Amino acid sequence: MTSTTRIPEIDLNDGTRIPQLGYGTLALQADREPTAANAEVTAKTVAEALAAGYRHIDTAQAYGTEPGVGKAIAESGIAREEIYVTSKLANGSHAPDDVKRSFEQTLEFLGVEQLDLFLIHWPLPTLYGGDYVSTWRALAEFVADGRLRTVGVSNFQPAHLDRIIEETGVVPAVNQIELHPYFANPAVAATRRHGIAVEAHSPLGHNGDPLGDETIARIAADHDKTVAQVILRWHVQHGTIAIPKSARPERMAENLDVFDFELSAEEIASIDGLDKGTRVGPDPDTYEGV
């Protein structure tokens, strides 16, 4: 795939659109501090992702990569409207006043006047008195004042989605969740029931587990593709937004080269059948991460 090839876009429930494949920026740096040195490291890698053809960059306050993402965008020569930028609220900033302060810091780090997508990173139902609804209301205000195009959530379970929608009337446009061939995630059905787009973090699995799967390897060989490409194609054909990550330019390009083949219904069913029903990442019902 060349940098001029257009990545398909998904229609969101608020009338906006999002590129179906994005580039994740977790752990691109030695640590999660938003320092100038770390920004240089991240900017170099994100610049390579943009050169490969990515136009959707996924960052988060907790990653510490926002300054580097902003630097890469500013130095890319690519028009701002051509790059879709997602960030996520840090777990220590759920109180409404902290939401506002941290969002302004995100805009400053990224060097943008308007962010494309902002997510509550984790619901944290056991913290802040369980009041993630107030956090959700605070995020939604940024759309009303024009500083945010689209508001969504991440790692929200069915009950979390039901509650914020019932209590606020504001439906998220995106729910970014753990989703890969070894974990189908029960939140998918509830997310789609509400008309919310499903976005997969860790789309290739945690610790690369599905990448060694024999069933997927056979399918990949039949298509003369890699296992990673087949998994990403599986996401694409399910209508999922996927956020793969690699610091290697050749893998960045490989992960985008998934639009020139199609999996059969039988092949998709075979991959669907690999679900082990076991979450590898944190449990959103109990996670209290910083």
C-alpha positions as CSV (number, residue, x, y, z in Angstrom):
1,M,0.0,0.0,0.0
2,T,1.4,3.4,-0.9
3,S,0.9,6.7,0.9
4,T,-1.5,7.8,-1.7
5,T,-3.8,4.8,-1.2
6,R,-6.9,5.7,0.7
7,I,-7.9,3.7,3.8
8,P,-11.6,2.9,3.9
9,E,-13.6,5.0,6.4
10,I,-16.4,4.0,8.8
11,D,-19.5,6.1,9.2
12,L,-20.1,7.0,12.9
13,N,-23.4,7.7,14.5
14,D,-22.7,11.5,14.8
15,G,-22.3,12.0,11.1
16,T,-18.5,12.0,11.1
17,R,-16.2,9.3,9.5
18,I,-13.1,7.6,10.9
19,P,-10.4,5.7,9.0
20,Q,-10.8,2.0,9.6
21,L,-7.2,1.3,10.2
22,G,-5.2,3.5,12.6
23,Y,-1.7,3.6,14.1
24,G,-1.3,3.0,17.8
25,T,1.4,4.8,19.8
26,L,1.5,2.9,23.1
27,A,5.0,2.1,24.3
28,L,6.9,3.9,21.5
29,Q,9.0,5.6,24.2
30,A,11.3,4.3,26.9
31,D,8.7,5.6,29.5
32,R,5.4,7.5,29.6
33,E,6.7,10.9,30.5
34,P,5.9,13.6,27.9
35,T,9.4,14.9,27.8
36,A,11.1,16.7,24.9
37,A,13.5,13.7,24.4
38,N,10.6,11.3,24.3
39,A,8.7,13.5,21.8
40,E,11.7,13.3,19.5
41,V,11.6,9.5,19.6
42,T,7.8,9.3,19.1
43,A,7.8,11.9,16.4
44,K,10.3,10.0,14.3
45,T,8.3,6.8,14.5
46,V,4.9,8.5,13.8
47,A,6.5,10.3,10.9
48,E,7.3,6.8,9.4
49,A,3.7,5.7,10.0
50,L,2.4,8.8,8.2
51,A,4.9,8.1,5.3
52,A,3.6,4.5,5.1
53,G,0.1,5.9,4.6
54,Y,-1.6,6.0,8.0
55,R,-4.0,8.9,8.4
56,H,-5.4,7.9,11.8
57,I,-3.1,8.2,14.8
58,D,-4.2,6.9,18.2
59,T,-2.6,8.3,21.3
60,A,-3.6,8.8,25.0
61,Q,-2.8,11.1,27.9
62,A,-1.5,8.0,29.8
63,Y,0.9,7.0,27.0
64,G,2.9,10.3,27.2
65,T,3.1,10.3,23.4
66,E,0.9,13.3,22.7
67,P,3.8,15.8,22.3
68,G,5.5,13.4,19.8
69,V,2.4,12.9,17.8
70,G,1.8,16.6,17.7
71,K,5.4,17.2,16.5
72,A,5.1,14.6,13.8
73,I,1.9,16.1,12.5
74,A,3.3,19.6,12.5
75,E,6.4,18.5,10.6
76,S,4.6,16.2,8.2
77,G,3.6,18.7,5.6
78,I,0.2,16.9,5.5
79,A,-2.9,19.1,5.9
80,R,-4.4,18.9,9.4
81,E,-7.8,17.8,8.0
82,E,-6.2,14.8,6.4
83,I,-5.0,13.3,9.7
84,Y,-7.5,11.9,12.2
85,V,-6.2,12.1,15.7
86,T,-7.6,10.2,18.7
87,S,-6.6,10.7,22.3
88,K,-8.0,9.3,25.6
89,L,-8.6,10.7,29.1
90,A,-6.1,9.7,31.8
91,N,-7.5,7.7,34.7
92,G,-6.3,10.3,37.2
93,S,-8.4,13.0,35.5
94,H,-12.0,11.8,35.7
95,A,-13.3,14.6,38.0
96,P,-15.0,17.1,35.7
97,D,-12.6,20.0,36.4
98,D,-9.7,17.7,35.8
99,V,-11.3,16.5,32.5
100,K,-11.4,20.1,31.3
101,R,-7.8,20.9,32.4
102,S,-6.4,17.7,30.9
103,F,-8.2,18.2,27.6
104,E,-6.8,21.6,27.2
105,Q,-3.3,20.1,27.9
106,T,-4.0,17.5,25.2
107,L,-4.8,20.1,22.6
108,E,-1.6,22.0,23.5
109,F,0.5,18.9,23.4
110,L,-0.9,17.9,20.0
111,G,-0.8,21.4,18.6
112,V,-4.4,21.3,17.4
113,E,-7.4,23.6,17.9
114,Q,-9.8,20.7,17.5
115,L,-9.4,17.0,18.3
116,D,-11.1,14.4,16.1
117,L,-11.9,11.8,18.8
118,F,-11.6,11.8,22.6
119,L,-12.3,8.7,24.7
120,I,-12.8,7.9,28.3
121,H,-9.8,5.5,28.5
122,W,-11.3,3.3,31.3
123,P,-14.7,3.5,33.1
124,L,-13.1,3.0,36.6
125,P,-16.5,1.9,38.2
126,T,-14.8,1.3,41.5
127,L,-13.3,4.8,41.7
128,Y,-14.7,8.4,41.9
129,G,-17.8,7.0,43.7
130,G,-18.5,5.1,40.5
131,D,-19.5,8.3,38.8
132,Y,-18.2,7.9,35.3
133,V,-21.4,9.5,34.1
134,S,-20.2,13.0,35.2
135,T,-17.0,12.3,33.4
136,W,-18.9,11.4,30.3
137,R,-21.0,14.6,30.5
138,A,-17.8,16.7,30.8
139,L,-16.3,15.1,27.6
140,A,-19.6,15.7,25.7
141,E,-19.3,19.4,26.4
142,F,-16.2,19.7,24.2
143,V,-18.3,18.7,21.2
144,A,-20.8,21.5,22.0
145,D,-18.0,24.1,22.3
146,G,-16.4,23.0,19.0
147,R,-13.1,21.8,20.3
148,L,-13.9,18.1,19.7
149,R,-15.5,16.5,16.7
150,T,-16.5,13.1,18.2
151,V,-16.8,11.7,21.7
152,G,-16.5,8.1,22.7
153,V,-15.4,5.6,25.3
154,S,-12.9,2.8,25.7
155,N,-13.1,-0.5,27.6
156,F,-16.7,0.1,28.4
157,Q,-18.8,-2.9,29.3
158,P,-22.5,-3.3,28.3
159,A,-23.7,-2.0,31.7
160,H,-21.4,1.0,31.5
161,L,-22.8,1.9,28.0
162,D,-26.4,1.4,29.1
163,R,-25.9,3.7,32.1
164,I,-24.3,6.7,30.4
165,I,-26.8,6.6,27.6
166,E,-29.8,6.3,29.9
167,E,-28.6,9.0,32.3
168,T,-27.3,11.5,29.7
169,G,-29.0,10.7,26.4
170,V,-25.6,11.0,24.7
171,V,-24.6,7.9,22.8
172,P,-20.8,7.4,22.3
173,A,-19.7,7.2,18.7
174,V,-16.9,4.7,19.4
175,N,-16.1,2.0,22.0
176,Q,-12.5,0.9,21.8
177,I,-12.1,-2.5,23.4
178,E,-9.8,-5.5,23.5
179,L,-10.8,-7.6,20.5
180,H,-8.9,-10.2,18.5
181,P,-9.4,-13.8,17.3
182,Y,-8.7,-15.2,20.7
183,F,-11.1,-12.9,22.5
184,A,-14.4,-12.0,20.8
185,N,-15.4,-9.7,23.8
186,P,-19.1,-9.8,24.9
187,A,-19.2,-6.0,24.8
188,V,-19.2,-6.1,20.9
189,A,-22.9,-7.0,20.7
190,A,-24.0,-4.3,23.2
191,T,-21.8,-1.8,21.5
192,R,-23.4,-2.5,18.1
193,R,-26.9,-2.6,19.6
194,H,-26.5,1.0,20.5
195,G,-25.2,1.9,17.0
196,I,-21.7,2.5,18.4
197,A,-18.7,1.7,16.2
198,V,-16.5,-1.1,17.6
199,E,-12.8,-0.2,17.6
200,A,-10.2,-2.9,18.5
201,H,-7.1,-2.2,20.5
202,S,-4.7,-5.1,20.6
203,P,-6.2,-6.2,17.3
204,L,-3.4,-8.8,16.8
205,G,-3.8,-10.1,20.4
206,H,-1.7,-9.6,23.5
207,N,1.8,-11.1,23.4
208,G,1.3,-12.1,19.8
209,D,-0.7,-15.2,20.7
210,P,-3.0,-15.4,17.6
211,L,0.0,-14.6,15.4
212,G,1.2,-18.2,16.0
213,D,-2.2,-19.8,15.3
214,E,-2.1,-22.7,12.8
215,T,-5.6,-22.1,11.5
216,I,-4.8,-18.5,10.6
217,A,-1.4,-19.5,9.2
218,R,-3.1,-21.9,6.8
219,I,-5.5,-19.2,5.6
220,A,-2.6,-16.7,5.3
221,A,-0.7,-19.2,3.1
222,D,-3.7,-19.7,0.8
223,H,-3.8,-15.9,0.2
224,D,0.0,-15.4,0.1
225,K,-0.4,-13.0,3.1
226,T,1.0,-12.9,6.6
227,V,-1.0,-14.0,9.7
228,A,-1.1,-10.4,10.8
229,Q,-2.6,-9.3,7.5
230,V,-5.3,-12.0,7.7
231,I,-6.2,-11.0,11.2
232,L,-6.5,-7.3,10.2
233,R,-8.5,-8.3,7.2
234,W,-10.8,-10.3,9.5
235,H,-11.4,-7.1,11.5
236,V,-12.0,-5.1,8.4
237,Q,-14.6,-7.5,7.0
238,H,-16.4,-7.5,10.4
239,G,-16.7,-3.7,10.1
240,T,-14.3,-3.1,13.0
241,I,-11.9,-0.2,13.3
242,A,-8.4,-1.6,14.1
243,I,-5.4,0.0,15.7
244,P,-2.3,-2.1,15.1
245,K,1.1,-0.9,16.4
246,S,4.6,-1.5,15.2
247,A,7.8,0.6,15.4
248,R,9.2,-1.2,12.3
249,P,8.5,0.6,9.0
250,E,8.2,-2.7,7.1
251,R,5.5,-3.9,9.5
252,M,3.7,-0.6,9.3
253,A,3.4,-1.0,5.6
254,E,2.5,-4.7,5.9
255,N,-0.4,-3.9,8.3
256,L,-1.9,-1.5,5.8
257,D,-1.6,-3.9,2.9
258,V,-4.9,-5.7,3.6
259,F,-7.3,-4.2,1.0
260,D,-6.3,-6.3,-2.1
261,F,-7.8,-9.6,-0.9
262,E,-11.0,-11.0,0.7
263,L,-11.6,-13.7,3.2
264,S,-14.4,-16.2,2.4
265,A,-17.3,-16.7,4.7
266,E,-15.9,-20.0,5.7
267,E,-12.5,-18.5,6.5
268,I,-14.1,-15.8,8.6
269,A,-16.1,-18.5,10.5
270,S,-12.9,-20.5,11.1
271,I,-11.3,-17.4,12.7
272,D,-14.4,-16.6,14.7
273,G,-14.2,-20.1,16.1
274,L,-10.8,-19.5,17.6
275,D,-12.4,-17.4,20.4
276,K,-11.1,-18.7,23.8
277,G,-13.4,-16.4,25.8
278,T,-10.5,-15.2,27.9
279,R,-9.6,-11.6,28.4
280,V,-5.8,-11.0,28.4
281,G,-5.8,-7.2,29.3
282,P,-7.3,-5.7,32.5
283,D,-10.9,-6.3,33.4
284,P,-12.9,-3.0,33.0
285,D,-15.2,-3.9,35.9
286,T,-12.3,-3.9,38.4
287,Y,-9.4,-2.0,36.7
288,E,-8.1,0.9,38.8
289,G,-5.0,1.6,36.8
290,V,-3.2,5.0,37.0
